[in-house]
């Protein structure tokens, strides 16, 4: 809930200039009723100059009169006393020039230890291009011989929290990859062994006697 810009100063003014109850003032200013009572008794907020919420356009005279007439009613700000700055979207991650040469090492580390992380996620995490990531994956990078996999957190290219979040999101993809790797496809040798075993276990066919086998060939 929105509160007045200077809660105690506003409470001082309301105590001194209105007939609002301690509960009404406390609810509007975000204070405890006993704290408002302390203001009325001069034990709290001594020396604080009251601030008129009507002059500051936080409430209207009509609203104040209505709430004073009804102890169960409550004051509400017309608008927030302070405009909160809008959260800026995250742009491309900036990396100091001194650390940019470490990016390939960081990419190599993620590709080696977390191959399930997508190129898009790596690019966003480290602020590098997908083309560079792909070249490191297929070992076609111009400086691949000098690239050493190193932890991007230790290199100061990202935080441990951000890295863990990227890896966590990719866990489902990694599990799917492991399942595919665990499925053993039959090889030609395996199939041959199975056929031979089946042949040996099959019952032998009985020989059916013929005229030639009984009387011989007398022709």
FENRAJO-V789233 format. One record per backbone hydrogen bond with DSSP energy under -0.5 kcal/mol. CO is the residue of the C=O (numbers start at 0). NH is the residue of the N-H. Records with the same first field share a line. If there is no record, write none. Layout:
CO: NH / NH
This chain:
2: 80
3: 6
4: 6
5: 9
6: 10
7: 11
8: 12 / 50
9: 13
10: 14
11: 15
12: 16
13: 17
20: 24
21: 25
22: 26
23: 27
24: 28
25: 29 / 30
27: 3
31: 34 / 35
32: 36
33: 37
34: 38
35: 39
36: 40
37: 42 / 43
38: 41
44: 47
50: 52
51: 55
52: 57 / 58
53: 56
57: 77
59: 63
60: 64
61: 65
62: 66
63: 67
64: 68
65: 69
66: 69
69: 72
81: 83
88: 90
95: 98 / 99
96: 99 / 100
98: 101
99: 102
101: 105
102: 106
103: 107
104: 108 / 149
105: 109
106: 110
107: 111
108: 112
109: 113
113: 116
117: 121
118: 122
119: 123
120: 124
121: 125
122: 126 / 127
128: 132
129: 133
130: 134
131: 135
132: 136
133: 137
134: 139 / 140
135: 138
140: 143
142: 145
143: 146
150: 154
151: 156 / 157
152: 155
158: 162
159: 163
160: 164
161: 165
162: 166
163: 167
164: 168
165: 169
167: 170
169: 173
170: 174
171: 175
172: 176
173: 177
174: 178
175: 179
176: 180
177: 181
178: 182
179: 182
181: 183
182: 184
186: 190
187: 191
188: 192
189: 193
190: 194
191: 195
192: 196
193: 197
194: 198
195: 199
196: 200
197: 201
206: 208
209: 213
210: 214 / 215
211: 215
215: 217
